[in-house]
């Protein structure tokens, strides 16, 4: 059996997938655009912008295949009650700012099994406009040779506080698959290629969002200037957990 089996938790995830449809329909009028762009199978990296703690639920909602995730071990902007949901679903924990590679190893193993992996390239939901990609998604794309499916998510910040009238109308906009990517060389040359892949990923996501949410990729100079204030990665100087011999102690 592979160290990181795909798919897993089939029964509980099937139930939670069905519940996601009911739960989102109960609190908002969700619109799913261009579902015809969904590939039939993997390997596939499903990438999305990350503005709200409901974004992974949105991925589960539209996903027609078993989907796994790598995500933050300590999501600071998600309500406490969401911990139960994420624990039930199960995901591979990424300890931001520590250099821990366990989640990346799990992700590579999933894709090697032709799996479907959900990931948010910005590395967190600390802002409501698009930010530059962290290097992890580009690294996985280049290492695995998997195609990427871009998904634009917006309007989920309006879901809560919930109201009976004038409900939120969040949108899940599915783009066309792109890639695969390959990098060559070493050192600075390799890092430059990964940065270019990351930039391509974010531009694909920007195309799926209203211009005012595109951050540094907006056509509005004022919006681009304002986005610079939220581009810095919050965990560069405040890592989650501490590294101990390649692992992480919570």
VENRA-V198800 format. One record per pair of residues at least 12 apart in sequence whose ideal C-beta (glycine too) atoms are under 10 Angstrom apart, sorted by the first residue. I is the first residue (numbers start at 1). J is the second residue. D is the distance in whole Angstrom. If there is no record, write none. Layout:
BEGIN
[[I;J;D] [I;J;D]]
END
This chain:
BEGIN
[[2;109;6] [2;110;9] [2;112;8] [2;113;7] [3;105;8] [3;106;8] [3;109;6] [4;68;9] [4;92;7] [4;102;10] [4;103;10] [4;105;7] [4;106;4] [4;107;8] [4;108;9] [4;109;4] [4;110;6] [4;112;9] [4;113;8] [4;115;9] [5;68;10] [5;109;9] [5;110;9] [5;113;8] [5;115;10] [6;42;9] [6;43;10] [6;66;7] [6;67;10] [6;68;6] [6;106;9] [6;109;7] [6;110;5] [6;111;9] [6;112;9] [6;113;4] [6;114;8] [6;115;4] [6;116;8] [6;117;9] [7;65;8] [7;66;4] [7;67;9] [7;68;7] [7;110;9] [7;113;9] [7;115;7] [7;116;8] [8;66;8] [8;68;7] [8;90;7] [8;110;10] [8;115;10] [9;66;9] [9;68;9] [9;88;8] [9;89;7] [9;90;5] [10;66;7] [12;88;6] [12;89;8] [12;90;8] [13;60;8] [13;63;10] [13;66;7] [13;67;8] [13;68;9] [13;88;9] [13;89;6] [13;90;8] [14;66;9] [15;88;9] [16;57;9] [16;60;7] [16;85;8] [16;88;6] [16;89;6] [17;60;6] [17;61;8] [17;63;7] [17;64;9] [17;66;9] [17;67;9] [17;89;9] [18;60;10] [19;57;10] [19;60;9] [19;61;10] [19;85;9] [20;54;10] [20;56;10] [20;57;6] [20;58;8] [20;59;9] [20;60;5] [20;61;5] [20;62;9] [20;63;9] [20;85;10] [20;89;10] [21;60;9] [21;61;6] [21;62;10] [23;54;10] [23;57;7] [23;61;9] [23;85;10] [24;54;8] [24;57;7] [24;58;8] [24;60;9] [24;61;6] [24;156;9] [24;159;8] [24;170;8] [24;172;10] [25;61;9] [26;162;9] [26;167;10] [27;54;9] [27;159;6] [27;160;8] [27;162;5] [27;163;9] [27;167;7] [27;168;8] [27;170;10] [28;54;9] [28;155;8] [28;156;8] [28;158;8] [28;159;5] [28;160;9] [28;162;8] [28;167;6] [28;168;4] [28;169;7] [28;170;5] [29;155;9] [29;167;6] [29;168;7] [29;169;5] [29;170;8] [29;171;10] [30;54;10] [30;58;8] [30;61;7] [30;62;9] [30;155;8] [30;156;9] [30;159;9] [30;168;9] [30;169;8] [30;170;5] [30;171;8] [30;172;7] [31;155;8] [31;169;7] [31;170;7] [31;171;5] [31;172;7] [31;173;9] [32;58;9] [32;61;8] [32;62;5] [32;151;10] [32;170;10] [32;171;8] [32;172;5] [32;173;8] [32;174;7] [33;62;10] [33;151;10] [33;152;9] [33;171;6] [33;172;7] [33;173;4] [33;174;7] [33;175;10] [33;208;9] [34;151;10] [34;152;10] [34;172;9] [34;173;6] [34;174;5] [34;175;7] [34;176;8] [34;208;9] [35;62;7] [35;64;8] [35;172;9] [35;174;6] [36;174;8] [36;176;10] [37;149;7] [37;150;9] [37;151;9] [37;173;9] [37;174;5] [37;175;6] [37;176;5] [37;177;7] [38;62;8] [38;63;8] [38;64;6] [38;65;8] [38;149;7] [38;151;10] [38;174;6] [38;177;9] [39;64;9] [39;65;9] [39;116;9] [39;147;7] [39;149;7] [39;176;10] [39;177;6] [40;64;8] [40;65;8] [41;65;7] [41;114;6] [41;115;10] [41;116;8] [42;65;7] [42;66;9] [42;67;9] [42;110;9] [42;111;7] [42;113;8] [42;114;5] [42;115;5] [42;116;5] [42;117;8] [42;144;10] [42;146;7] [42;147;8] [42;149;10] [43;110;8] [43;111;4] [43;112;7] [43;113;8] [43;114;5] [43;115;6] [43;116;8] [43;117;8] [43;144;6] [43;145;8] [43;146;4] [43;147;7] [43;180;9] [44;65;8] [44;67;9] [44;111;8] [44;114;9] [44;115;8] [44;116;5] [44;117;7] [44;118;10] [44;144;10] [44;146;6] [44;147;6] [44;148;7] [44;149;6] [44;177;7] [44;179;10] [45;107;8] [45;110;10] [45;111;7] [45;115;10] [45;116;8] [45;117;6] [45;118;8] [45;119;6] [45;121;9] [45;137;7] [45;140;6] [45;141;6] [45;144;7] [45;146;5] [45;147;7] [45;148;5] [45;149;7] [45;150;10] [45;177;10] [45;179;8] [45;180;10] [45;201;9] [46;59;6] [46;62;9] [46;63;7] [46;65;9] [46;67;7] [46;68;10] [46;69;9] [46;116;6] [46;117;7] [46;118;5] [46;119;7] [46;120;10] [46;148;8] [46;149;5] [46;150;8] [46;151;6] [46;174;9] [46;177;10] [47;59;10] [47;117;9] [47;118;8] [47;119;6] [47;120;7] [47;121;6] [47;122;10] [47;133;9] [47;137;6] [47;140;10] [47;141;9] [47;148;5] [47;149;7] [47;150;6] [47;151;7] [47;175;9] [47;178;10] [47;201;6] [47;202;9] [47;204;8] [47;205;7] [48;118;7] [48;119;8] [48;120;6] [48;121;8] [48;122;9] [48;149;9] [48;150;7] [48;151;4] [48;152;7] [48;153;5] [48;172;9] [48;173;10] [48;174;10] [48;175;10] [48;205;7] [48;208;9] [49;120;7] [49;121;8] [49;122;7] [49;125;9] [49;128;10] [49;129;9] [49;130;6] [49;131;9] [49;150;9] [49;151;8] [49;152;6] [49;153;6] [49;154;8] [49;202;8] [49;205;5] [49;206;8] [49;208;8] [49;209;6] [49;213;8] [49;214;9] [49;215;9] [50;71;9] [50;72;10] [50;75;10] [50;77;10] [50;119;9] [50;120;4] [50;121;8] [50;122;5] [50;123;8] [50;124;7] [50;125;4] [50;126;9] [50;127;9] [50;128;10] [50;130;9] [50;131;9] [50;153;8] [50;205;10] [51;77;10] [51;120;10] [51;122;9] [51;125;6] [51;126;10] [51;127;7] [51;128;5] [51;129;8] [51;130;9] [51;153;7] [51;154;7] [51;155;9] [51;156;7] [51;157;6] [51;209;9] [51;213;8] [52;77;8] [52;78;9] [52;125;6] [52;128;8] [52;153;7] [52;154;9] [52;155;9] [52;156;4] [52;157;5] [52;158;9] [52;159;8] [52;160;9] [52;170;9] [53;75;7] [53;76;10] [53;77;6] [53;78;4] [53;79;7] [53;82;6] [53;85;10] [53;86;10] [53;125;6] [53;156;8] [53;157;10] [53;160;9] [54;78;9] [54;82;9] [54;125;10] [54;153;8] [54;155;10] [54;156;5] [54;157;9] [54;159;6] [54;160;8] [54;170;8] [55;71;10] [55;118;9] [55;120;7] [55;125;7] [55;151;9] [55;153;5] [55;156;7] [55;170;10] [55;172;10] [56;69;6] [56;71;7] [56;75;10] [56;78;9] [56;82;9] [56;85;9] [56;86;8] [56;89;8] [56;91;8] [56;118;7] [56;120;8] [56;153;10] [57;82;9] [57;85;8] [57;86;10] [57;89;9] [57;156;9] [57;159;10] [58;118;10] [58;151;8] [58;153;5] [58;155;10] [58;156;7] [58;170;7] [58;171;9] [58;172;5] [59;116;10] [59;118;5] [59;119;10] [59;120;9] [59;151;7] [59;153;8] [59;172;9] [60;85;10] [60;89;7] [60;118;8] [61;172;7] [62;151;8] [62;153;10] [62;172;5] [62;174;7] [63;116;7] [63;118;8] [63;151;10] [64;116;9] [65;115;9] [65;116;5] [66;110;10] [66;115;8] [66;116;6] [67;89;9] [67;110;10] [67;115;8] [67;116;5] [67;117;7] [67;118;5] [68;89;9] [68;90;8] [68;91;7] [68;92;7] [68;106;8] [68;107;8] [68;110;5] [68;111;10] [68;115;6] [68;116;7] [68;117;6] [68;118;7] [68;119;10] [69;86;9] [69;89;8] [69;90;8] [69;91;4] [69;92;7] [69;93;10] [69;94;10] [69;103;10] [69;106;10] [69;107;9] [69;110;10] [69;116;10] [69;117;7] [69;118;5] [69;119;7] [69;120;9] [70;91;7] [70;92;5] [70;93;8] [70;94;5] [70;102;9] [70;103;4] [70;104;8] [70;106;7] [70;107;5] [70;110;9] [70;117;7] [70;118;8] [70;119;6] [70;120;9] [70;136;8] [70;137;10] [70;140;9] [71;86;8] [71;91;5] [71;92;8] [71;93;7] [71;94;6] [71;96;10] [71;103;8] [71;118;8] [71;119;8] [71;120;7] [71;123;10] [71;124;10] [72;86;10] [72;91;9] [72;93;8] [72;94;6] [72;95;8] [72;96;6] [72;103;10] [72;120;9] [72;123;8] [72;124;6] [72;125;9] [72;235;9] [72;240;7] [73;91;9] [73;92;10] [73;93;4] [73;94;6] [73;95;5] [73;96;8] [73;98;9] [73;100;9] [73;103;9] [73;240;6] [73;241;7] [73;248;8] [73;250;7] [74;93;9] [74;94;10] [74;95;8] [74;96;8] [74;235;9] [74;240;5] [74;241;8] [74;250;8] [75;96;10] [75;124;8] [75;125;8] [75;240;10] [76;124;8] [76;125;9] [76;126;8] [76;234;8] [76;235;10] [76;240;9] [77;124;8] [77;125;5] [77;126;7] [77;127;10] [78;125;8] [79;160;9] [91;103;9] [91;106;9] [91;118;9] [92;104;9] [92;105;9] [92;106;4] [92;107;7] [92;109;10] [92;110;8] [92;117;9] [93;106;9] [93;240;9] [93;241;9] [93;248;8] [93;250;9] [94;106;10] [94;107;9] [94;119;9] [94;123;8] [94;134;10] [94;136;8] [94;240;8] [94;248;10] [95;235;9] [95;239;7] [95;240;5] [95;241;5] [95;242;9] [95;243;8] [95;247;9] [95;248;4] [95;249;10] [95;250;8] [96;123;6] [96;124;7] [96;134;9] [96;136;10] [96;233;8] [96;234;8] [96;235;4] [96;236;9] [96;238;9] [96;239;7] [96;240;5] [96;241;9] [97;123;9] [97;233;8] [97;234;9] [97;235;4] [97;236;6] [97;237;8] [97;238;7] [97;239;3] [97;240;6] [97;241;9] [97;243;10] [98;235;9] [98;239;5] [98;240;6] [98;241;6] [98;242;7] [98;243;5] [98;244;10] [98;247;10] [98;248;6] [98;249;10] [99;239;8] [99;243;6] [99;246;9] [99;248;9] [100;239;9] [100;240;9] [100;241;8] [100;242;10] [100;243;6] [100;244;10] [100;246;7] [100;247;7] [100;248;5] [101;136;10] [101;246;7] [101;247;10] [102;246;8] [102;247;7] [102;248;8] [103;119;10] [103;136;8] [103;140;10] [103;248;10] [104;136;6] [104;139;7] [104;140;7] [104;143;9] [107;119;7] [107;136;8] [107;137;9] [107;139;9] [107;140;5] [107;143;9] [107;144;8] [107;146;10] [108;139;9] [108;140;7] [108;143;6] [108;144;6] [108;146;10] [109;144;10] [110;140;10] [110;144;9] [110;146;10] [111;140;7] [111;141;9] [111;143;8] [111;144;4] [111;145;8] [111;146;5] [112;143;10] [112;144;7] [112;145;10] [112;146;9] [114;146;9] [115;144;10] [115;146;9] [116;146;9] [116;149;9] [117;137;10] [117;140;8] [117;144;9] [117;146;8] [118;149;10] [118;151;9] [119;134;10] [119;136;7] [119;137;5] [119;140;7] [119;141;10] [119;148;9] [119;201;10] [120;133;9] [120;134;9] [120;137;8] [120;151;10] [120;153;9] [120;205;10] [121;133;4] [121;134;6] [121;135;9] [121;136;8] [121;137;4] [121;138;8] [121;140;10] [121;141;10] [121;148;10] [121;150;10] [121;197;10] [121;198;7] [121;201;6] [121;202;7] [121;205;8] [122;134;7] [122;137;9] [122;198;10] [122;201;10] [122;202;8] [122;205;9] [122;215;9] [122;231;10] [122;233;9] [123;135;9] [123;136;7] [123;137;9] [123;233;6] [123;234;9] [123;235;8] [124;233;8] [124;234;7] [124;235;7] [125;156;10] [125;157;9] [126;230;7] [126;232;9] [126;233;9] [126;234;6] [126;235;10] [127;215;8] [127;227;8] [127;229;9] [127;230;4] [127;231;8] [127;234;10] [128;154;9] [128;157;6] [128;212;10] [128;213;7] [128;215;9] [128;230;8] [129;206;10] [129;209;9] [129;212;8] [129;213;5] [129;214;7] [129;215;4] [129;216;8] [129;217;9] [129;218;8] [129;223;7] [129;224;10] [129;226;8] [129;227;5] [129;229;10] [129;230;7] [129;231;9] [130;152;9] [130;202;6] [130;203;9] [130;205;6] [130;206;6] [130;209;7] [130;213;6] [130;214;5] [130;215;4] [130;216;7] [130;217;6] [130;218;8] [130;223;10] [130;227;7] [130;230;10] [130;231;10] [131;202;8] [131;215;6] [131;216;7] [131;217;10] [131;227;7] [131;228;10] [131;230;6] [131;231;5] [131;232;9] [131;233;8] [132;195;9] [132;198;7] [132;199;8] [132;202;7] [132;215;8] [132;216;7] [132;217;9] [132;227;10] [132;231;6] [132;232;10] [132;233;9] [133;194;9] [133;195;8] [133;197;8] [133;198;4] [133;199;7] [133;200;9] [133;201;5] [133;202;5] [133;203;10] [133;205;9] [134;198;7] [134;233;7] [134;235;10] [135;191;8] [135;194;5] [135;195;7] [135;197;9] [135;198;6] [136;194;10] [136;198;9] [137;194;9] [137;197;8] [137;198;7] [137;201;6] [137;202;9] [138;181;7] [138;183;8] [138;191;10] [138;193;8] [138;194;4] [138;195;7] [138;196;8] [138;197;4] [138;198;4] [138;199;9] [138;200;8] [138;201;7] [139;183;9] [139;190;10] [139;191;10] [139;194;6] [139;197;9] [139;198;9] [140;181;10] [140;197;10] [141;178;10] [141;179;6] [141;180;7] [141;181;5] [141;182;9] [141;183;9] [141;194;9] [141;197;6] [141;198;9] [141;200;9] [141;201;8] [142;179;9] [142;180;8] [142;181;5] [142;182;6] [142;183;5] [142;184;10] [142;190;9] [142;193;8] [142;194;7] [142;197;6] [143;181;10] [143;182;10] [143;183;9] [144;179;10] [144;180;8] [144;181;9] [145;179;8] [145;180;5] [145;181;8] [145;182;7] [146;177;10] [146;179;7] [146;180;6] [146;181;9] [147;177;5] [147;178;7] [147;179;5] [147;180;6] [147;181;9] [148;175;9] [148;177;7] [148;178;6] [148;179;5] [148;180;8] [148;181;8] [148;197;9] [148;200;9] [148;201;7] [148;204;8] [148;205;10] [149;174;7] [149;175;7] [149;176;8] [149;177;5] [149;178;8] [149;179;9] [149;204;9] [150;173;9] [150;174;8] [150;175;4] [150;176;8] [150;177;8] [150;178;7] [150;200;10] [150;201;7] [150;202;9] [150;203;9] [150;204;4] [150;205;5] [150;206;9] [150;207;8] [150;208;6] [151;172;6] [151;173;7] [151;174;5] [151;175;7] [151;204;10] [151;205;8] [151;208;7] [152;171;7] [152;172;8] [152;173;4] [152;174;8] [152;175;7] [152;204;9] [152;205;6] [152;206;8] [152;207;8] [152;208;3] [152;209;5] [152;210;9] [152;213;9] [152;214;10] [153;170;7] [153;171;7] [153;172;6] [153;173;8] [153;205;9] [153;208;9] [153;209;8] [153;213;10] [154;169;10] [154;170;7] [154;171;6] [154;172;9] [154;173;8] [154;208;9] [154;209;6] [154;210;6] [154;212;10] [154;213;6] [155;168;6] [155;169;6] [155;170;3] [155;171;5] [155;172;9] [155;210;10] [155;213;10] [156;168;8] [156;170;5] [156;171;9] [156;172;9] [157;170;8] [158;170;7] [171;208;9] [171;209;9] [171;210;9] [172;208;10] [173;205;10] [173;207;9] [173;208;4] [173;209;8] [173;210;10] [174;208;8] [175;204;6] [175;205;8] [175;207;7] [175;208;5] [176;204;9] [176;207;10] [177;204;10] [178;200;8] [178;201;9] [178;204;6] [179;197;8] [179;200;9] [179;201;9] [179;204;10] [181;193;8] [181;194;9] [181;196;9] [181;197;5] [181;200;8] [181;201;9] [182;197;9] [183;196;9] [183;197;7] [199;216;10] [199;217;9] [202;214;9] [202;215;9] [202;216;8] [202;217;6] [203;217;6] [204;217;10] [205;217;8] [206;218;8] [206;219;10] [211;223;7] [213;227;10] [214;227;8] [215;227;4] [215;228;9] [215;230;8] [215;231;8] [216;228;7] [216;230;10] [216;231;7]]
END
